Amino acid sequence: MKKSRVARLAVPVAVAIALVVFFSAWLPFSGRSARAAATAPLGRLRLPPPDGRFAVGTVSLHLIDRSRKNPWAATPPYRELMVSVWYPARDAGRYPLAPQMLPGAAAHYGSQDGYGWLGYRVPPGTIDWSATMTSGHVDAPVASAGNGHRFPVVLYSPPLEEPRTWETTLVQDLASRGYVVVTMDPTYEASEVEFPGGRLIDSEVPQWFTQAQQDKDVPALMEKILNVRVADTQFVLGQLTALAAGRESDAGGHWLPQGLPGAMDLRRVGMFGVSAGGITTAEAMYSDSRIKAGIDLDGNVDSPLLPAGDFLSPVWRDGLDQPFMFMGDPKTDHNSVPSWRSFWTHTRGWHLDLTLDGASGENSYKDAVPLIPQIARELRLPRSFVTNDIGSIVPAQAITAEEAYVSAFFDRWLRGHDTGLLDGPSPRYPDITFVK
């Protein structure tokens, strides 16, 4: 059944605020401006290049967990995922660049039912989402880490309903700095997941929430979503271990790029995520000691993904032993949140709380930062279109600061290389505030 805008946004009471923002932000597209945008040539967007010394390679893998029942649908009976691996590459110029989104996923993302419209209010048919190219060269051979070393591995988990592709700017930057980065799509939860052969599975989240609200059982749904994501993360780690041990193809028989199995150092694994993905990061670290360090980008501990009422998610109750960093919204008062105080008190590992001045929620930490301003220019939209999505940040400065602090964190805790950037405020990044 076709999903309406309202149905797709039918989430818990907290999202009522988002609905107000959504419909107020629709005003720029009303009447004549909407018709003009719909008839203009399709706009094309560009992602900023990475700053590291390595060229970047990428490969998408189809993974199947036949030991685990499909948690969301009767068919297929098993859990299946799509992941992308981004890595330092050599001879990259001989291999084609990867698009940010595959054609089927891009078409759905830009449709009336897609997240480009529902999440960012970009009118369908105005942007060619399939034309945005990354800096990743498909199937390029892996570069040498030097001196017989391997590259640390970092996992990425996206926000609720968003695809793994909307953190490409930061992901490919980490790869260019010498990390193997694995981005994971939560099937049936991401806005769309395109599998080999063009098969597409879009989000079932609106239907889940509608049913859960009718059943007055939203907390159980939240808990299930989080538990499925953690199980996905553990499965992906197991698959990476199998690949590192010599398995050379994915479930569909796609061969790995030359050198990838031997390039991953799975003794040094980190993880980060945005919003729900940040919460998933903390939960996965609590459940799996293989993950040595983690970052939560604007994932508040009191989130719709966490069970409500008296239940306190174990990680927020008990804290973590591993290093953990938050980068979030400066408007959030963490001291007023009991679960936040509990986590901060009980975490034994090194921990840090940063904010980006001018940030406004999770969009300030995603590909929305470089792309939304371009869309506004393409469609001649008011500045409010940009600030409603990404806040008052200066995009280039925000991207540079995020890349610097994320890479400094993983350099310190996965490589043992400490630049001192995490020790206190830096005049190089005046927009970063050290909260705790």
URFEN-V195036 format. One record per backbone hydrogen bond with DSSP energy under -0.5 kcal/mol. CO is the residue of the C=O (numbers start at 0). NH is the residue of the N-H. If there is no record, write none. Layout:
co={CO	CO}
nh={NH	NH}
//
This chain:
co={3	4	5	6	8	11	12	13	14	15	16	17	18	19	20	21	23	24	25	26	29	29	30	31	32	33	34	35	36	42	54	55	56	57	58	60	60	61	62	63	64	64	67	76	78	80	81	82	83	83	84	85	86	87	88	90	91	95	97	101	102	103	104	105	107	108	108	109	110	113	113	114	114	115	116	120	122	125	126	127	128	130	131	132	134	135	135	136	136	140	145	148	150	151	152	153	154	155	156	158	160	162	163	164	165	166	167	168	169	170	171	172	173	173	174	175	177	178	179	180	180	181	182	183	183	184	185	185	187	190	192	192	194	195	198	200	203	204	205	206	207	208	209	210	211	212	216	217	218	219	220	221	222	223	224	225	226	227	228	229	230	231	232	233	234	235	236	237	238	239	240	241	242	247	249	253	256	257	259	259	262	263	264	264	267	268	268	269	270	271	272	273	274	274	275	276	277	278	279	280	281	282	283	287	289	289	291	292	293	294	294	295	295	296	297	300	302	307	310	312	312	313	314	319	319	322	323	324	325	326	327	328	331	332	333	335	336	337	338	339	340	341	342	345	349	351	352	352	353	354	354	355	357	357	360	361	362	365	366	367	368	369	370	371	372	373	374	375	375	376	381	381	382	382	383	384	385	385	386	389	392	393	394	395	396	397	398	399	400	401	402	403	404	405	406	407	408	409	409	410	410	410	415	416	419	420	425	426	428	430	430	432	432}
nh={7	8	8	9	10	14	15	16	18	19	20	21	22	23	24	25	26	27	28	29	32	33	34	35	36	37	38	39	39	127	88	136	86	138	84	62	82	250	80	65	67	78	78	69	64	62	184	60	85	182	58	180	56	142	54	93	94	137	133	105	106	107	108	109	110	115	116	124	113	116	117	118	119	121	120	122	125	42	128	130	131	132	99	46	55	97	137	57	139	89	148	144	264	179	269	181	271	183	273	161	190	165	166	167	366	170	171	172	173	174	175	176	176	178	177	53	151	180	153	85	182	155	83	157	185	186	188	189	203	202	194	200	197	198	194	192	207	208	209	210	211	212	213	214	216	215	220	221	222	223	224	225	226	227	228	229	230	231	232	233	234	235	236	237	238	239	240	241	242	243	244	246	245	255	252	249	259	141	262	263	150	265	152	267	152	291	292	154	294	156	296	276	277	278	279	280	281	282	283	284	285	286	287	290	268	291	322	270	324	272	296	297	326	274	299	302	305	310	312	315	316	317	318	347	348	293	351	295	353	297	355	331	333	335	336	337	340	341	342	343	344	345	346	347	323	325	434	435	327	356	432	358	391	392	363	364	365	368	370	371	372	373	374	375	376	377	378	379	380	379	384	385	385	386	387	388	388	389	390	392	394	397	398	399	400	401	402	403	404	405	406	407	408	409	410	411	412	413	414	414	415	416	417	418	422	423	428	429	431	356	432	354	434}
//
